[in-house]
Each structure stands twice: as C-alpha cells, then as structure tokens.
Amino acid sequence: MAKDKYGYLIAVGIISMFTFHIFENIGMTVGIMPITGIPLPFMSYGGSSLVANMIAIGLLLNIGMRRRKINF
C-alpha cells in the first residue's frame, strides 16, 4: 500500500527477507534444509539480528504511515 514504487520495492524486499528466514529456519529444524546460521526473526538469540529486524519493521511502519498525506 505504498504510494510510490521505491517504497513498494523496499516493503517487498523486507517481507521476502522475513519469509525466507522463517522458512529456512523451520526447514533446518525439521531437517529438510541444510543447517545455516540464519536466526529466526525475533526469537533467536543475537543482538545484531534483533537490531536489523527492528529497523526493518520500522521501515515497514514508516512506509505504511506515509501512504496518505499528513493533515495537521
């Protein structure tokens, strides 16, 4: 629901990053994917991963907030 193409592409990239991390981590747990060092978003221990995920969610919220003109 972004108002420009750049915001749309950023949102698609962030959502695909989260989707890939979730499917890869679940696949590692089940045993159908190779074991890598990809953490599960917001669940695995790690400071840099948590900071990167928080920044990504902040970008998504900002894109969603700016889809309309702000009237004061």
Biotite code that builds the C-alpha atoms (Angstrom):
import biotite.structure as struc

atoms = struc.array([
    struc.Atom([0.000, 0.000, 0.000], chain_id="A", res_id=1, res_name="MET", atom_name="CA", element="C"),
    struc.Atom([2.966, 2.321, -0.578], chain_id="A", res_id=2, res_name="ALA", atom_name="CA", element="C"),
    struc.Atom([2.382, 5.492, -2.546], chain_id="A", res_id=3, res_name="LYS", atom_name="CA", element="C"),
    struc.Atom([5.500, 5.143, -4.711], chain_id="A", res_id=4, res_name="ASP", atom_name="CA", element="C"),
    struc.Atom([7.400, 2.342, -6.400], chain_id="A", res_id=5, res_name="LYS", atom_name="CA", element="C"),
    struc.Atom([10.505, 2.730, -4.215], chain_id="A", res_id=6, res_name="TYR", atom_name="CA", element="C"),
    struc.Atom([8.529, 2.197, -1.004], chain_id="A", res_id=7, res_name="GLY", atom_name="CA", element="C"),
    struc.Atom([6.768, -0.776, -2.572], chain_id="A", res_id=8, res_name="TYR", atom_name="CA", element="C"),
    struc.Atom([10.085, -2.403, -3.507], chain_id="A", res_id=9, res_name="LEU", atom_name="CA", element="C"),
    struc.Atom([11.519, -1.857, -0.030], chain_id="A", res_id=10, res_name="ILE", atom_name="CA", element="C"),
    struc.Atom([8.422, -3.389, 1.554], chain_id="A", res_id=11, res_name="ALA", atom_name="CA", element="C"),
    struc.Atom([8.539, -6.416, -0.769], chain_id="A", res_id=12, res_name="VAL", atom_name="CA", element="C"),
    struc.Atom([12.228, -6.912, -0.012], chain_id="A", res_id=13, res_name="GLY", atom_name="CA", element="C"),
    struc.Atom([11.739, -6.771, 3.753], chain_id="A", res_id=14, res_name="ILE", atom_name="CA", element="C"),
    struc.Atom([8.773, -9.125, 3.686], chain_id="A", res_id=15, res_name="ILE", atom_name="CA", element="C"),
    struc.Atom([10.644, -11.580, 1.476], chain_id="A", res_id=16, res_name="SER", atom_name="CA", element="C"),
    struc.Atom([13.635, -11.417, 3.849], chain_id="A", res_id=17, res_name="MET", atom_name="CA", element="C"),
    struc.Atom([11.431, -12.315, 6.805], chain_id="A", res_id=18, res_name="PHE", atom_name="CA", element="C"),
    struc.Atom([9.685, -15.057, 4.826], chain_id="A", res_id=19, res_name="THR", atom_name="CA", element="C"),
    struc.Atom([12.976, -16.596, 3.735], chain_id="A", res_id=20, res_name="PHE", atom_name="CA", element="C"),
    struc.Atom([14.392, -16.502, 7.278], chain_id="A", res_id=21, res_name="HIS", atom_name="CA", element="C"),
    struc.Atom([11.284, -18.159, 8.703], chain_id="A", res_id=22, res_name="ILE", atom_name="CA", element="C"),
    struc.Atom([11.068, -20.923, 6.075], chain_id="A", res_id=23, res_name="PHE", atom_name="CA", element="C"),
    struc.Atom([14.814, -21.583, 6.190], chain_id="A", res_id=24, res_name="GLU", atom_name="CA", element="C"),
    struc.Atom([14.823, -21.844, 9.983], chain_id="A", res_id=25, res_name="ASN", atom_name="CA", element="C"),
    struc.Atom([11.763, -24.105, 10.090], chain_id="A", res_id=26, res_name="ILE", atom_name="CA", element="C"),
    struc.Atom([13.295, -26.255, 7.343], chain_id="A", res_id=27, res_name="GLY", atom_name="CA", element="C"),
    struc.Atom([16.515, -26.582, 9.353], chain_id="A", res_id=28, res_name="MET", atom_name="CA", element="C"),
    struc.Atom([14.555, -27.626, 12.426], chain_id="A", res_id=29, res_name="THR", atom_name="CA", element="C"),
    struc.Atom([12.545, -30.229, 10.519], chain_id="A", res_id=30, res_name="VAL", atom_name="CA", element="C"),
    struc.Atom([15.641, -31.496, 8.730], chain_id="A", res_id=31, res_name="GLY", atom_name="CA", element="C"),
    struc.Atom([14.757, -30.800, 5.100], chain_id="A", res_id=32, res_name="ILE", atom_name="CA", element="C"),
    struc.Atom([17.076, -27.784, 4.639], chain_id="A", res_id=33, res_name="MET", atom_name="CA", element="C"),
    struc.Atom([20.820, -27.503, 5.196], chain_id="A", res_id=34, res_name="PRO", atom_name="CA", element="C"),
    struc.Atom([21.914, -26.091, 8.523], chain_id="A", res_id=35, res_name="ILE", atom_name="CA", element="C"),
    struc.Atom([22.970, -22.449, 8.198], chain_id="A", res_id=36, res_name="THR", atom_name="CA", element="C"),
    struc.Atom([23.429, -19.590, 10.625], chain_id="A", res_id=37, res_name="GLY", atom_name="CA", element="C"),
    struc.Atom([20.174, -17.810, 9.825], chain_id="A", res_id=38, res_name="ILE", atom_name="CA", element="C"),
    struc.Atom([18.334, -16.875, 13.031], chain_id="A", res_id=39, res_name="PRO", atom_name="CA", element="C"),
    struc.Atom([14.578, -16.997, 13.467], chain_id="A", res_id=40, res_name="LEU", atom_name="CA", element="C"),
    struc.Atom([13.317, -13.385, 13.479], chain_id="A", res_id=41, res_name="PRO", atom_name="CA", element="C"),
    struc.Atom([12.517, -12.027, 16.964], chain_id="A", res_id=42, res_name="PHE", atom_name="CA", element="C"),
    struc.Atom([13.004, -15.451, 18.577], chain_id="A", res_id=43, res_name="MET", atom_name="CA", element="C"),
    struc.Atom([16.677, -16.412, 18.231], chain_id="A", res_id=44, res_name="SER", atom_name="CA", element="C"),
    struc.Atom([19.357, -15.009, 20.475], chain_id="A", res_id=45, res_name="TYR", atom_name="CA", element="C"),
    struc.Atom([21.531, -12.361, 18.869], chain_id="A", res_id=46, res_name="GLY", atom_name="CA", element="C"),
    struc.Atom([21.835, -8.624, 19.197], chain_id="A", res_id=47, res_name="GLY", atom_name="CA", element="C"),
    struc.Atom([22.653, -7.667, 15.615], chain_id="A", res_id=48, res_name="SER", atom_name="CA", element="C"),
    struc.Atom([19.843, -9.790, 14.196], chain_id="A", res_id=49, res_name="SER", atom_name="CA", element="C"),
    struc.Atom([17.339, -8.238, 16.586], chain_id="A", res_id=50, res_name="LEU", atom_name="CA", element="C"),
    struc.Atom([18.511, -4.710, 15.723], chain_id="A", res_id=51, res_name="VAL", atom_name="CA", element="C"),
    struc.Atom([18.287, -5.418, 11.971], chain_id="A", res_id=52, res_name="ALA", atom_name="CA", element="C"),
    struc.Atom([14.781, -6.875, 12.379], chain_id="A", res_id=53, res_name="ASN", atom_name="CA", element="C"),
    struc.Atom([13.630, -3.871, 14.415], chain_id="A", res_id=54, res_name="MET", atom_name="CA", element="C"),
    struc.Atom([14.989, -1.476, 11.776], chain_id="A", res_id=55, res_name="ILE", atom_name="CA", element="C"),
    struc.Atom([13.215, -3.445, 9.044], chain_id="A", res_id=56, res_name="ALA", atom_name="CA", element="C"),
    struc.Atom([9.899, -3.336, 10.927], chain_id="A", res_id=57, res_name="ILE", atom_name="CA", element="C"),
    struc.Atom([10.417, 0.393, 11.499], chain_id="A", res_id=58, res_name="GLY", atom_name="CA", element="C"),
    struc.Atom([10.861, 0.896, 7.751], chain_id="A", res_id=59, res_name="LEU", atom_name="CA", element="C"),
    struc.Atom([7.675, -1.059, 7.058], chain_id="A", res_id=60, res_name="LEU", atom_name="CA", element="C"),
    struc.Atom([5.733, 1.006, 9.578], chain_id="A", res_id=61, res_name="LEU", atom_name="CA", element="C"),
    struc.Atom([7.091, 4.221, 8.078], chain_id="A", res_id=62, res_name="ASN", atom_name="CA", element="C"),
    struc.Atom([6.103, 3.148, 4.557], chain_id="A", res_id=63, res_name="ILE", atom_name="CA", element="C"),
    struc.Atom([2.615, 2.281, 5.775], chain_id="A", res_id=64, res_name="GLY", atom_name="CA", element="C"),
    struc.Atom([2.286, 5.534, 7.681], chain_id="A", res_id=65, res_name="MET", atom_name="CA", element="C"),
    struc.Atom([3.254, 7.707, 4.708], chain_id="A", res_id=66, res_name="ARG", atom_name="CA", element="C"),
    struc.Atom([0.792, 6.263, 2.222], chain_id="A", res_id=67, res_name="ARG", atom_name="CA", element="C"),
    struc.Atom([-1.519, 9.222, 2.833], chain_id="A", res_id=68, res_name="ARG", atom_name="CA", element="C"),
    struc.Atom([-0.795, 12.902, 3.136], chain_id="A", res_id=69, res_name="LYS", atom_name="CA", element="C"),
    struc.Atom([-0.485, 14.081, 6.726], chain_id="A", res_id=70, res_name="ILE", atom_name="CA", element="C"),
    struc.Atom([-3.017, 16.824, 7.533], chain_id="A", res_id=71, res_name="ASN", atom_name="CA", element="C"),
    struc.Atom([-2.476, 18.931, 10.618], chain_id="A", res_id=72, res_name="PHE", atom_name="CA", element="C"),
])
